[in-house]
Amino acid sequence: MRLALAFLLIALFSCNGKKTTEQEGKTPPATEQGDAEKGPRYVKSVQFVYPMKYDTCRYGEETTVSFANNRRYVVDSAHVFFNQRLIARLDSTEREFQFKIPETKCGRNNLKLIAFHSDNRQGVATQSFVVQPGEVPRKLGYELVKTYRHAPDASTQGLIFHEGYIYEGTGLYGESTLRKVDLEKDKILSVLSLESQYFGEGITIYKDKIFQLTWTSRKGFVYDISSFALKTTFDYDSQGWGLTTMGDTLVMSDGSHKLYLLDPDSFSILKTIEVYDNKGAVTNLNELEYINGKIWANVWLTDRIVVINPKTGAVTEELLLPDLLTAAEKARLDSDDDVLNGIAYNEQKGTIYVTGKHWPKLFEIKIK
């Protein structure tokens, strides 16, 4: 299908091909050719041949970027941009060039072509395509440090370790809570119950406040960390799943392959990260934790935790935890819901706490 489309484009647009090298620069002004006062006249003269929409390229891959032009408009020269960065200057005969995909960001990336014609005419074409990592995520090992009791009534949606205590957000309508737990004493110190119309989800701590999401209500809550007193609420335009803190930014998941960086004061979206591994988009991202410069995420309905580079969205490592519970313990759980969910980092010890929805145990592990 792609080959047939390429032939059709070439039939409509005359093409010649010659390689060039990548060059960096800035987008040329719209009046680079022609009357500076009137500006360029835009015409439908060019079209990308490759890559096409939904094509997938990988980091480090050498790919041929090519375009065709309408025979009515002679191309004097052309500039090609990758995510607004100039990557090629082509002369009147060049219609393709080799481009090595950089490790910039996963997911949708954009190409833009500006073709310069006589009489102050310009042709502009844009194309998006998908970029994903080429390498398989490195598998992490672990050793079990200690096992703690975990309240089996807790449908764990969020987990944090802070100043010696575990803070846990739990879900389900009519059962959702925010809790403070002393692991060593096996004691729940504080509990706040959400109103029955809310399904509690991920939690995080920023400064002296606890932030808690809800699943489909599109409403979050901000509490005083000491008293659990409600300080304010905030709204968002998606489902709420996982939440963590990365420096002065909140990171939220919504069950898709996207993570949203939020301003903790205005709750506006600062940036969206698309998460991919070497096989494609990683969906069902759930509970989150920020550990040593990486975002760790439970993948819902699996025993897999993925480790994400927040700069690119690439999954660099993965941790598989299928055997924490015994077969007898698993048999008492709902396999369609009571899955691994909950990651909390003890920075002082360098250990990680993990558990699951309604699990009878919480595990402290150390990554090898």
Secondary structure, DSSP 4 states (H G I P E B T S, - for coil): -HHHHHHHHHHHEE---B--------PPPTTSSS-TTT-PEEE--EEEEESPTT-EEETT-EEEEEEEEETTS--SEEEEEETTEEEEEE-TT--EEEEEPPSS-SEEEEEEEEEE-STTEEEEEEEEEEEE--SPPEEPPEEEEEEEE--TT--EEEEEEETTEEEEEE-STTT-EEEEEETTTTEEEEEEEPPTT--EEEEEEETTEEEEEESSS-EEEEEETTT--EEEEEE-SS----EEEETTEEEEE-SSSEEEEE-TTT--EEEEEE-EETTEE---EEEEEEETTEEEEEETTSSEEEEE-TTT-BEEEEEE-TTSS-HHHHHTS-TTT--EEEEEEETTTTEEEEEETT-SEEEEEEE-
